[in-house]
Amino acid sequence: MITDRVGDFIIRLQNAARIGKREVAVPYSAHLLAIAKKLKELGFLSAVSAKEREGSVKKDISVALVCDLRGLPVLRGVKRVSKPGRRLYAPHTAAHKVKGGTGALILSSPSGIISDAEARKSRSGGEELFEIW
């Protein structure tokens, strides 16, 4: 049983990137699907799809990592900020740039999953989920 779905998702992405795996499957959640679509929009993932498991009613989210010209994954690292035991919320003024702007801070706001740049632009804060670079 997974208690921290977001933490499990980002660690699976990081592990796949480190061993050179191109595709990752995680158990389906609408929240994780929204996060995966945002990561695709930011350029860390190339494909996101929800599929039913064979012989089961349950679904999986299948994501493909983006690779550079040398064949290495663009994803270099992740850091979980808000955890189940310690939720961290921030206003839009505290949404900082990650790694000098090469990364992103992903927030869960009332308007959905947004990045740090979108939070500053729309002037909305929320729960700081994780940093990715």
C-alpha positions as semicolon CSV with decimal commas, in nm:
position;residue;x (nm);y (nm);z (nm)
1;M;0,000;0,000;0,000
2;I;0,135;0,339;-0,101
3;T;0,071;0,623;0,142
4;D;0,251;0,896;-0,055
5;R;0,148;0,863;-0,420
6;V;0,325;1,180;-0,534
7;G;0,650;1,082;-0,362
8;D;0,633;0,734;-0,513
9;F;0,568;0,879;-0,861
10;I;0,861;1,122;-0,860
11;I;1,101;0,863;-0,715
12;R;0,999;0,616;-0,988
13;L;1,074;0,887;-1,246
14;Q;1,412;0,963;-1,089
15;N;1,509;0,594;-1,064
16;A;1,410;0,531;-1,425
17;A;1,615;0,830;-1,540
18;R;1,920;0,712;-1,345
19;I;1,919;0,359;-1,489
20;G;1,837;0,476;-1,840
21;K;1,485;0,338;-1,860
22;R;1,266;0,525;-2,111
23;E;0,917;0,439;-1,982
24;V;0,758;0,415;-1,636
25;A;0,419;0,286;-1,523
26;V;0,251;0,398;-1,199
27;P;-0,090;0,320;-1,046
28;Y;-0,363;0,552;-1,176
29;S;-0,476;0,859;-0,986
30;A;-0,639;1,170;-1,132
31;H;-0,398;1,384;-0,928
32;L;-0,094;1,198;-1,066
33;L;-0,232;1,222;-1,418
34;A;-0,257;1,602;-1,380
35;I;0,101;1,615;-1,248
36;A;0,226;1,399;-1,536
37;K;0,053;1,625;-1,791
38;K;0,217;1,930;-1,631
39;L;0,558;1,761;-1,648
40;K;0,494;1,686;-2,015
41;E;0,407;2,052;-2,070
42;L;0,734;2,153;-1,898
43;G;0,939;1,919;-2,118
44;F;1,040;1,646;-1,871
45;L;0,808;1,381;-2,019
46;S;0,738;1,307;-2,385
47;A;0,420;1,098;-2,355
48;V;0,152;1,044;-2,092
49;S;-0,128;0,790;-2,122
50;A;-0,372;0,611;-1,892
51;K;-0,428;0,243;-1,972
52;E;-0,617;-0,042;-1,812
53;R;-0,407;-0,330;-1,684
54;E;-0,444;-0,656;-1,873
55;G;-0,691;-0,888;-1,703
56;S;-0,789;-0,626;-1,445
57;V;-1,021;-0,333;-1,396
58;K;-0,743;-0,115;-1,250
59;K;-0,559;0,149;-1,454
60;D;-0,197;0,254;-1,485
61;I;-0,041;0,579;-1,600
62;S;0,236;0,518;-1,849
63;V;0,488;0,799;-1,898
64;A;0,787;0,827;-2,132
65;L;1,093;1,030;-2,034
66;V;1,244;1,289;-2,268
67;C;1,605;1,224;-2,371
68;D;1,863;1,468;-2,504
69;L;2,077;1,426;-2,818
70;R;2,321;1,193;-2,638
71;G;2,035;0,965;-2,531
72;L;2,049;1,069;-2,166
73;P;1,726;1,161;-1,983
74;V;1,659;1,533;-1,938
75;L;1,539;1,464;-1,582
76;R;1,836;1,503;-1,347
77;G;1,675;1,505;-1,003
78;V;1,369;1,560;-0,786
79;K;1,312;1,674;-0,430
80;R;0,988;1,624;-0,239
81;V;0,896;1,944;-0,051
82;S;0,555;1,888;0,106
83;K;0,517;1,546;0,267
84;P;0,217;1,369;0,423
85;G;0,355;1,437;0,771
86;R;0,439;1,801;0,700
87;R;0,235;1,991;0,443
88;L;0,396;2,312;0,318
89;Y;0,192;2,588;0,159
90;A;0,329;2,902;0,000
91;P;0,195;3,224;-0,149
92;H;0,288;3,316;-0,505
93;T;0,563;3,546;-0,377
94;A;0,746;3,246;-0,227
95;A;0,735;3,039;-0,548
96;H;1,106;3,052;-0,631
97;K;1,301;2,947;-0,938
98;V;1,464;2,605;-0,920
99;K;1,828;2,563;-1,028
100;G;1,843;2,911;-1,182
101;G;1,530;2,856;-1,390
102;T;1,632;2,523;-1,545
103;G;1,402;2,332;-1,310
104;A;1,051;2,384;-1,181
105;L;0,861;2,388;-0,855
106;I;0,528;2,207;-0,889
107;L;0,239;2,338;-0,681
108;S;-0,112;2,214;-0,619
109;S;-0,335;2,521;-0,621
110;P;-0,712;2,575;-0,624
111;S;-0,685;2,618;-1,002
112;G;-0,505;2,282;-1,046
113;I;-0,143;2,172;-1,081
114;I;0,081;2,468;-1,172
115;S;0,453;2,542;-1,198
116;D;0,639;2,816;-1,012
117;A;0,637;3,045;-1,316
118;E;0,260;3,006;-1,358
119;A;0,209;3,073;-0,985
120;R;0,399;3,401;-1,009
121;K;0,217;3,498;-1,329
122;S;-0,135;3,415;-1,205
123;R;-0,057;3,532;-0,851
124;S;-0,186;3,214;-0,689
125;G;-0,015;3,001;-0,426
126;G;-0,076;2,650;-0,302
127;E;0,086;2,338;-0,165
128;E;0,447;2,299;-0,277
129;L;0,458;1,938;-0,399
130;F;0,813;1,892;-0,532
131;E;1,105;2,045;-0,720
132;I;1,226;1,889;-1,043
133;W;1,533;1,971;-1,253
